[in-house]
């Protein structure tokens, strides 16, 4: 998934980002409310972690603006453990859930999985060729045996699988794997696509490329 982490405490934001990145998600870090408001107007993400006490534009105002323009992206509010009123205010403003600070890593990962279950518009389990793809656990298997992929390759597979046969551009893959605006060369994605193609070929799945347009899964 592509996740935006909006938190002015840079240490906490980077710690959350590290956990999510290690789990194979693309992450955008934003530390200022105004920047977050502008980002969420122009970019599409799958989930937002949103601190309420932001400089520039308050988190609750950002959330209200999202909902008023019809943006239904799932939002998990980050709030101090004692600020129950703030958490309730965030939920009333349109948040889907909240996590108290200090953030427990295991809880954070569990909430991401819960948001996936709530918001996903496709089946959580799917067979692609001979590969069984469990979206909730983000795991692959063949005939009941795990098919282990490096995290970046798994993210590429996930992005292509979610496209339902639509051609996915290199830019979309970069954004999904690393986050929007990541300073990463498109050649990095080409390497992951090539490695993934070699790993899944034997299981009845291929990656077809259309030069200058993108690639997609076929089986």
N, C-alpha and C positions, 0 to 999 in steps of 0.2 A: 504494500500500500504506500501511497504518498501521503505523508503526515506533516502538518505545520505545527511547530512548537513555538508558541508566543509567550515569552516569559522574560522579564527584564533582569532577573538574576542569571547572569551569564553562566555561572558555575553550575547551577541547577539545570538550566536549559541544555548545556553541553552534556551533562550527565544523562539526561533523558534521551538526548540525541544519540549518544553512544550506545545505549541499550537498544533503542529502536533500530539503529543502523546494524548492530551486531545480529539483530533478528531478521535482517534482510530487507528492511523498509527504507524508502527514500525519505529524507527529512529536510525540511526548510526551517531554519532557525531565524526568529524575528524577535528583537528585543524592545521595540518601540511600538506604542499603540497606533500612531499615525501610519507608520510603515506597514503594520499588520493590516490595517483597514484598507489601504491601497492594494496590498498584495492579494487579499482575499476577494477584492472586486475584480481583479484581472486574471487570477490563477484558479485552477480547479484542483482540489486535493480531496483525499478520501476521509480525512479525520483531522480535527484541530484540537490541540491542547492549548487552553486559553487562560492565562493569568488574569484576574480581575483588576489588580492594582498596577496598571501600566502607565508609564509616562506618555504624554501626548494625547491619546484617546483612551479612555477607560475601557477595560475589557467588556463590561456589561453593555456599553454603548456600541462597541464593535459587534457584539452578538446581536443586539437589537437591529442594527443596520443590516446584518446578514439576513436575518429572518424577514425584515421588511421588504427586501428585494427578492424574496423567494428562494434564498439560498438555504437548502435543507441539509447541508453538510453536517455530519455528526460533530458535536462539540463537547469536549470534556473540560470542565472548569477546574482550574488549579487554585486552591484557596488554603489559607492557614487553618490548621486543625480546629482552632477555637472559634473561627468566624462562621458559625452556623448560619447566621443571618445572610452573610454574603453568598454562601452556597445556595441557600433557598432563593435569594434574589436572582442568582445566575440561572437556576432551573426555571424560575418564573419568566425570565427573559428569553428562554428558548434553548437552554443547554440540555444535553441528553444525559449527562452524568457529572459527577464531580469527584475529585481526589483531594484529600487533605494533605497539607505539608506538615512535617517532612514526608516526601513521597517514598512509599515502599515500592521497590522495583518489581517484586512479584505481583503486587496489586496492579501496577501500571500495565504490565504485560497482559494480565488477565482482563483488564478493562478494554484493551485494544481488541482482544479476541471477542469480547462481548459486543463491542460496537460493530465488528465485522458480521457477527451473526444477525444483528438487528438491521443493518443497512444493506447487506448484500442483496443484489437483485438477480443472482444466479444461484444454481444449486451449490451447496457446500461440498458435495462430493460429485465427481465426474470422472468418467473413463475416457481417456484420449489415447486412441490406439490401444496398446496393451498396458498403458500407464493409468493407475488410479490416483487421482489428485484430490486430496483432502484439503479444502481451502482453510478450514478453521485452524487446523494444526500446521498448515503449510507444509504438508509432507507428501511424498510420492512413493508409490510401491508398484511392483509388478508381481502378479500371482501371489500376493500376500507378503512378498519380501521387500524390505525398504530399498528404495532407490535414492541413495544419498547424493546430493548435488552441493557444490560449494554455494555459499549464500548468494553471491551475485548472479550466478547462473540460475539458481532457484527463482530469484526475483525476475529475471528475464522470462523464464518459463511462465511464471504467474501472470506477468503482464500480457504475454502473448495468449495464454489460455483465456484470460478475462476478455480478450477482444472479440471472441466468438468468430474467428475466421477473418476479421477485418485486418487490413494491412496496418501495421504499426510502424510509425516512422522512428528513425534513430533518436530524434529529439524527444519523442514520447518515452522511449525506453530509457534514455538518460535521465529524464525527469522522474520516472517511476523508481529507478534504481538508486539515484543519488540525490534527488530533490531538484526543484526548479532553480535554474541559474547556477548549478554546480560547475565549478571550473574543472571540467573533465572532458578530455577529447573524445570525439565520436569514435575514434579508433578503439577505445577501451571497450565500448559496447560491441564493436565488430568482433573483438577477441572473444568475449563471453558468448556471443551468438554462435561463433564457429565452434567453440568447445562444447556448448550445449547441443548443437546439431550432431556432433560426433557421439555424444553420450546417449542420445535418445533414438538414434537411427535404428538400432537393433530392436527397438520396442514398438515398431510400426508407426513412428511419428517423425515427420520431417519438418524442416523450416525452409519455406520457400521465400526467396527474395525477389522483389521487383526493383530493378536498378533505379535509384533516385527517388523511390516512393516509400518502401519499407519492407517488412517481412511479416509472415504469419505462420502459424502452426497448421500442418495438414496431416491427415492420417487416412 
